[in-house]
């Protein structure tokens, strides 16, 4: 196809229109994701973190003092995501809005803004991928795909939507580098920022960096691309390191959060790429040697100074937390588990990326891929591979799949315009259908209705993982004097968000002490539970009868406290608050 893509202004307008349509749908339906957070613990705790920042907690202090054992624990998140949310709240507060209104505005504006920008980025990347006008299929497929991912819904203010936007932008800008000089620099900045926001994107950041290096090795004309990417990557990593980490912690390495480890790797690889692309000789051999030397230098630094970060991220995790929390976190599930227990999720997250990879494979049979096609394909394949290990990788593969799928639909449409026939018309309809996540999710739901399978463990059914996710569910608990509450980990973020209490447990891998204490209490005998309660100064016990976490703990420990509470068999030292009997959250006082 030789037709050029549409201009960026047209794509921006289409992205804006698509975003406004989705926003209108959410508004007409009453913003359901704001009325019921469900299992979105991260968004609730992010709001708590922003409140703490606005309430005077230090910029450098990421302690969550209201969760876990006495003293709390340090979260592994970045202030980079707290900042825009805090600024929006401050702006509405300056206009005289109430705190609740300001927070609600931030919860709507921020994910909606990210939604529109991601649609725009995917449209621009699709145009570059196809080297043709694919604006219409790109805007429809990207809007639908991102809508089905849910991470851009109002109220979703965790970091996953930010990471997807930055990763997609990094890819698009690297694709644009030969024709737009600042693109490589901006691509490196996006790569550095997404790494700083969270370690989940480390594989994609590595792919972008390696692609910049390989392009330089293969073609001396890509020298500027490598140099720009390196400056952006190392420069933003240095800035973030200084801006978000207190000087006293500059020498502390954290494998799960941006710290000296990630900074050292980013600075060395980024500045090394700049030096190599500036001084390496023009021969391909010299460029290859310079890149191999850089790779060896980075490897030596990691092995010598940060060997602990070469292990599995959860290698040292307590076995009970691994069993009763990590093994049931939906986004951490491998493909085979999702395919067995969640066919709807499997169909919506894996089919369209797989089709996209097949389409690229068919292209390879007839011709070599162009530069933009190759870059997108590499990142798509890596993201799909990550998704086979953990379903969270599908967030990226579903989005990147929009590029080859849009090009495919556009090619069929051009053939149909040139020589109309019922076969090509049918082909266009079928191409649209198989390119939409909703189609495959619907097929899975229909198939699942034939053989209905019950959830096997805590979060194996994301639609029913937590039934106590509405602000009103915590009303009675919020009315009680502040104390430490013993509840399942899935209720921890809600307790912090909607009440003034502390929560012992929460679904975060750094909250080791609090989660172990909860397991000891809920799975132990009433006598053992009383000992934990006294030790941790627990004042209230709360259960949500529809919470599958509590159900699974009761099944595995039928003589434990939570099993007794679900049966209505109270130990003598617990007293049910009668006003909460039969409500979503039942509260028990310690006698």
N, C-alpha and C positions, 0 to 999 in steps of 0.2 A: 504494500500500500504506500503510495507516495503522497497522499493528501496530508497536509500539515495539520497538527492539532490546533485547537482553539486557543485564544489568548488567555493569559492568567486572569484578566479582569472578568472575562466570561465565566471561567471556572469558579472564580470567587463568588460571583453572583449566583451561580447554580448551587454552590455549596451553602450559601446563605439561605436561599429559598428552601433547600432540603432541610436545613436545620430548623428553620421557622415552622415548617410543616410538622416535624416531629415534636417541637416544643408546643405547638398548638394542640396536638393530640394528647400530650401529657397534661396540659393545662385543662383541657375539656374533661379529661378523666379524673381531674382533681389531684394530680401528681401522686399517684399511688405509691411510688417508691419512697416518698416522704412520709406517708401515713403508716407504712409498715416496712421497717428496715430488714425484716426477715433475718437471714444469716449474714448480713453485711456488717460484721463486727469491725472491720477495718475503717469503714466510713464513720462509724460512731466514735471510735477511739481517735480518729483524726480530728473530729470536731472537738473532742475533749482536749487534745493536744493544742489546738488553736486557742481554745478558751484559756488554757493555762498560760500560753504565751501572752495573750492580751491581758491576762490577770496579773502579769508581772514576773512570771517565771523566766529565768535567764534564757537568752537566745541559744546559748551553748549547752544548756541543761536539758537533756532529753529524758530525765527521770520521769517515770509515771508513779508518783508517790501514792496514788490511791488504788493501786492494784498490786497483788502479791503479798508476801510476808512483810513484816514491819520494815519500813524504809523503801519499799517498792523495788523497782528494777529500771534499768536504762533501756529505752526503746532503741531499735536499730533503724528508725526512719530518719528522713532528712528534713531539715527546716525549709528546704527549697519549695516543698509543696505547701507547707504551712503559710508561707509568706503571702501568696496571692489571695488565699482565703481570708487571712487576717486583714489584708488591705481592703478587700471588698466589705467586710464587716465594719471596719473603721469608717469607710466612706459613707455607708448607710447610717451609721451611728452619728456621724457629723451632720447628716441631713435631718436628724431628729427622729429617726426610726427607733423602735424598741429593739432590745437585744434579740428577741425571738424573730422579729421581722428581718433584721440584718443578717442573722444566721441563715434564715430560710432563703434570703436573696442570694447569699454566697453559695448555698447548696444547689441553687438552680442555675445561676449565671456561670459558675466555673465549669462544671461538666458540659454545659451547653456550648460554651465558647470552645472548649477542647474538641467537642464533637464536630463543630463546623470547620475548625482548622484541620482536623484529621481527614475529613471528607475532601477538603481542598487539596491537601498534600497527596492523597491517594489518586485524585483526579489528575494532578500534574504528573505524577509518576506513571500513571496509566497512559497518558498522552505520549510521554517520552518512551515508554516501553513499546507501544504500538507504532510510533512514528506516524500517527494518523489521528483523525478526529474521532475519539472514543468518549467524548464528554458525556453523552447521554447514558450509555451503559455503565460508565464509570461512576457517575453520580448516583444512579439507582442501586447498583450493586454495593457500593461503599456505604451508602446510607442504610441499606437493609442489613448488611453484614455487621456494621457497628451497632445498629439497634439490637440485633440479636445477641451481641456480646454482653449487653446490659451495662458495661462499665462506663457508659456515658449518660446513664439515666440520672435525672435530678436526684440529688442526695448522695450520689456515689462520688465521694471526694477523697478516696484513697489514691494511691500513686499509680495504679495500673493504667489509667487512661493517659496520664502524663507520659509514662514510659512508651506506650504505643505511638503516641503522636511524635515524640522525639526520635524513636527508632525509624518510623516511616519517613520522617523528614530527613534523617541522616541518609537513608537510602536514596530518596528522590534527589537530594542535593548532590550526592556523589554521581548519580546518573547525569545531572546537569553540568557537571564540572567542566567538560571540554568547551561548552558554549557560553558559560557564564563564570567569569573569573572568581567572584567571591564564593561560589557554591562549595568548593572543597573546604574552605575555611569554615563556613557555616555547618557543613556536614560534620567536621571534627568537633565543633562546639556542641552540636546535638548529641553526638556519641558520648562526649564527656559528661554532659548534663544527665543523660539517661542512666549512665553508670553511677553518677553521684546520687541519683534518686533512689536506686535500689539495685541489688546485685543480680536480680532475676534477668536483667538484660545483658549480662556479661558476655554470653555467647554471641549475641548479635553485634555488640560493640566490637568484639574480636573479629568477627567476619568483615565488618566495614573497614577496620584497620588493615586486615590482611589483604582485602581487595585493593585498597589504595596502594599498598606495597607491591602487590603482584602486577597491577597496572603499570607501575613505574618500571618494574623489571622487564616487562614485555615490550614497553614502548617508551622511548626516551621523551616523547611528547607529553607524557603523563607526569613529568617531573614536577610541574606546577601543582598538579592534583595532590601528589604525595606531600609536597611541602605545605600546601594550604591546610590539608587535613591534619598533618602533624602539629602545626602551629595552633590550630583551633582546639585540638584534643588536649595537648599538653597545657596550653594556656588556660583553658577553662578549668581543667583539673587543679591547676595551681591556685586559681582564684577561689574556687569552691573550698579547697582545703584550708586556705587562710580565713575565709569568710565564715565557715560553719563549724570549724573545730578549734577549741580553745588551745592556746599555745602550750599549756601544760600537758595536753594529750597528743601533741604532734608526733611523739615517738611511740605511741600506742597503736598496735595493729589490731584491727577488728576484721575478721574474715567475712562477716555478714553485713557490714556497713562501710560506707566510704571512710577511709582512714589512711594512715601512712602506707599501708600495703597497696591499696588501689592507687593512691597518689604516686607512689614510687614507680609502679608499672606504667601508669599513664604518662608521667613526665619523661621517663626513660624512653619508652617506645615512641611517644610523640616527638620529642626533641631529637631523638635518634633518627627518626624518619626525615626530619627537617635537615639535619646535618648530612645524611646520606644523599638525599635528593639534591642538595646544594653542591656537594663536593665530589660525588662519585663520577667516575669517568663515563663517557657516553656509550661505551660498549655494554652489551647485555650481560656479559660475563662479570664485568666490574659491578654492575648494579645488583646482580644476584649475590655476589660475594658480600657486598655491603649490607644487604638485607639479612643474609645468613649470620653475619657478625652481630647485627642488632638483635636478632632473635636469640642468639647464644647469650648475649649480655643480659637480656631480660630474664632468660631462664636461670642464669647464674644468680642474679639478684634475688629471684623468688626462692630458689632452693636454699641459698645461704641465709637469707635474712627472714624469710617468711615461710618456712617449711610446713608450719601448722596449717596453712591455708591451701595446701595441696590435697588434704584429706577431704572426705565427703563432708558437705556442709553440716550434716547431722550425725557425724561419726560418734561424737561424745554425748549424744542425747541419751537421757535415762530411758531404759527399755520400756518402762510403764508409760511414759509420756509418748514414746514412739508408737506404742500399741493403741493407747486410748485417745491420742490426739492426732499425731502426724499421719497415721495410717488411715484416718478418716477425714482429712482435709481434702475437699473436693479438688481444688486446683493442684494438689500434689499427687493425685492418683495417676498411675500409668494407664496406657491405652487399654490393655486387656481388662483392667478393673472397670474402666468406664464402659467398655463394650458390653460387659456382662451385666453390670448393675444399673447403668444409666444409658440405655440405647438412644433416648432422645438427645442427650448431651453429646453422645458419640457421633450421631448423625449430623448434628448441627455444627460440630467443631472439626470433624475430620474429613468429611466427604468432599466439600468444595476445594480445600487445599490439595487433596489427592487428585481430583480431576484437573486442577490447574497444573500440577506436576506432569500428569499424563499429556496434557496439551503441549507443554514445552518439549516433552520427549518426542512427540510426533513431529514437531518442528525440526528437531535435530536430525531427523531422518532425511530431510530434503535440503537443509541448508545449515550453515553455521549461525549461531546466535550473534546478534549485534551486541555491542558493549552494554547498553542499557538492559537488554534482555538477560544477558549473562549475570549481571549484578543482582537483578531482582530474583532470578532463578536460584542463585546460590543462597541468598538469604531465605527464600521460601523453603528450600530443601532443609536447611539447618533448622529453621523454626519448626518444620514438620517433624524432623527427627527429635527435637526437644519435646514436642508434644507427645510423642510416643513414650517418652520417659515420664513426663509430668504434663497433665492436661493444660497447665498454664501457658505452655508454649503455643497452644492452638490460638490464643488471642492474637498472636503475631502472624501465624500462618494463614488464618482466616482473612485477615486484613490484606496481606500481600497477595493472596490468591486473586484479589480483585483485578490485578494488573493483567495477567494472561487471560482471565475469563472475559474481561472487557474487550480485549483485542480479538478474542475468538468470536464474540457476538458481532463485533463490527465487521469482521471479515465475511461472515455469512450474510450480513446485511448488504454489503457491497456486491456480493455475487448475485443476491436476489434482485438488487436494483439493476444490475447489468443484464440479467436474463431471468425475469420473473417466472416462477413455477411453483406448483403446490408443494413440491418436495422441499424447496428452499424455504418457503413460508413455514412449513411444518418444522423445518430445521431450526428456524429462528425461534419459534415458540419453545421447542424442546431445549434449545441452548439457554434461553432465559430461565426456564424452570429448573434445570439442573444446576444453574449457577447461583441459585438463591438458597441460603441456609434454611429458610422457612420451609421450603419444599421437602428437604430431607428430614427436618424435624417432624413435619407432619406425617411423613411415611413411617418414621419410627414410632410415633404415638399410635398410629393405626395398627402397626404390628404388635406394639406392646399391649394394646387393649385385648388382643387375642390371648396372649399369655401374660397375665399381670404378675409381676415379680415384686415382692415386698422388699423394702430397704434392708440391707444386711447389717449395716453398722451405723455409727453415729451420723455421719453426713453423707451417706451413700445416695440419698435422695435430696438434692438441693432445694426442692420445693417444700420440703417438710422438715428440714434440718432443725429449724427453730420456729416454734409457733408463737413465742412471746417476743415479738419484734416491734410491737406498737408502743408509742409513748404512753398511751393510756394503761397498758399492762403494768407499768411501774408506778402508777399513781399512789397506790396504798403504801408501797415501799418508800416512796419519796416523802410521804407525810410523817414517817417515823424518825426519831432522833438519829443523827448520824452515828454509824458504827461500822464494824467490819462484817460483811455478809458472806456466808458460805453458800455458794451456788455453783452450778455447773459452769464450765469455762465459756460455753456459748452465751451465757447471760452476763458475763463479766463486763463487756463493753457497754451493754445497755444499762447496767447498774451505774456505771460512771457517767453516762450521758444524761440519764433522766432522773438521777437521784444525787444526793450529797454523800452517799455512803462510799466506803471502800469495798472492793471486790477481791476476794482471796484468789480466785482463779480467773484466767483469761487466756484466749487461744493464741498465745505468742510464745515462741520457742525460748525466749530469754526469761520468761516467768517460770523458771524451774521450781523454785521453792513453793510458790503459791499453788501451782498445779499439782505438785506432789502432795501438798497438804490437803488439797481438795480430794484427791484420789484416796488418801489415807482415811479421810473422814467419811466419804460417801461409800467406799467399798469395804471399810472396816466395820467391825461390830459396833453397836451403839456405845459400848464402853470405850473402845479405841477412838471413836469419833469424838466423844466427850473430852478426851485427853487433848486431841488436836484443837478443839474449840477453845479450851482453856489456855492452851499454849499460845494460840494466835489471837486471843482476845476477841473472838467472834461473838457478836451480839445477836445476830439473826441468821436463820437458815431459810433459804427460799428455794422452792422447786417449781418447775413448769411441767405439768403432767404430760404435755404433748411434745416435750423436748426429747428427741430421739437419743441425745447423749445420755440423759438420765436413764432412759429405758435400757440402753445397752449396758450401762454400768450395773444396773439392777440385775440384768440377765446373767452377767458374769460374776456377780457377787450377791447371790440371793439372800445371804445372811447379813449383808451390809446395811448401813443406815439408809441410803437412798432407796433400797428395795423395801425396807420397812415403811418409809414414808409414803411410797407409792401404794403400798397395801393399806395404808391408814393405821399401821401398827406403831404408835408413837412410844418412844422410851419415856420414862417418867420425868425426865429432866427437860423435855420439850413440850411446849404448849402452842397449839394452833391459834393464830389470830382469827377469831371466828368471822370477822368481817371479810376475810379473804377466802373463806371456804368456797370451793367451786369456781373461783376466779382463775384466769390464766396463770397468775403467779400466786401461790399459796405461801404464807409467811409463818414461820414458827419462831417463838421467842424462847430464849434460854432461861430456864427457871434457876 
